[in-house]
Amino acid sequence: MSPRSLGLAVAVLGAGVVVVGLLIASGALSWFGRLPGDIRIEGRGTRVYVPITSMIVVSIVVSLVLALISRR
C-alpha cells in the first residue's frame, strides 16, 4: 500500500469515527442497543446485557462496507 493510499484510508476512517460520534452525541443512535432480541436482565445488584441483535446489525453493516471496499 502506498503512503498516499494509506493516508487516505486513515482520513476516511477518521471521518467515519467523527460521523458516528456526532450521531451518538445527537441521540440519533439511541435505538441502538435496545433492539428486539437484545437481552437485558436486571436484578437487585446485578445487570446483564447481551446485545445479540445489535451485534448482528453491526456485523452486516461492516460486512457490506468491506465488500464494497474490496470490489475496487
C-alpha positions in Angstrom: 0.0 0.0 0.0 1.4 3.4 -1.0 1.8 6.1 1.6 -0.8 8.2 -0.2 -3.5 5.4 -0.1 -2.7 4.7 3.5 -3.1 8.4 4.3 -6.4 8.4 2.5 -7.6 5.3 4.3 -6.7 6.8 7.7 -8.5 10.1 6.8 -11.7 8.2 5.7 -11.6 6.1 8.9 -11.2 9.3 11.0 -14.1 10.9 9.2 -16.3 7.9 9.8 -15.4 8.0 13.5 -16.4 11.7 13.7 -19.7 11.0 11.9 -20.6 8.1 14.3 -19.6 10.3 17.3 -21.8 13.1 16.1 -24.7 10.7 15.6 -24.3 9.3 19.2 -24.0 12.8 20.6 -27.2 14.0 18.9 -29.1 11.0 20.0 -29.7 9.6 16.6 -28.4 6.2 17.6 -30.4 6.0 20.8 -32.3 3.0 19.4 -29.0 1.0 19.1 -28.7 -1.5 22.0 -32.5 -1.6 22.5 -33.5 -3.7 19.6 -35.8 -6.7 19.9 -33.5 -9.7 20.6 -31.1 -7.8 22.8 -31.2 -9.5 26.2 -31.3 -7.3 29.3 -31.6 -8.9 32.8 -31.6 -6.6 35.8 -31.7 -7.9 39.4 -31.1 -6.1 42.7 -27.4 -5.9 42.5 -26.7 -7.3 39.0 -27.2 -6.2 35.5 -26.5 -8.4 32.5 -26.8 -7.1 29.0 -26.2 -9.2 25.8 -26.7 -7.2 22.6 -27.3 -10.1 20.2 -29.4 -8.3 17.6 -27.4 -5.1 17.8 -24.1 -7.0 17.1 -25.8 -8.8 14.1 -26.7 -5.4 12.7 -23.1 -4.2 13.2 -21.7 -7.4 11.6 -24.0 -7.0 8.5 -23.0 -3.3 8.1 -19.3 -3.9 8.4 -19.5 -6.9 6.0 -21.3 -4.7 3.4 -18.8 -1.9 3.8 -15.8 -4.3 3.5 -17.4 -6.0 0.4 -17.8 -2.6 -1.3 -14.3 -1.6 -0.5 -12.8 -4.9 -1.7 -14.5 -4.5 -5.1 -12.4 -1.5 -6.0 
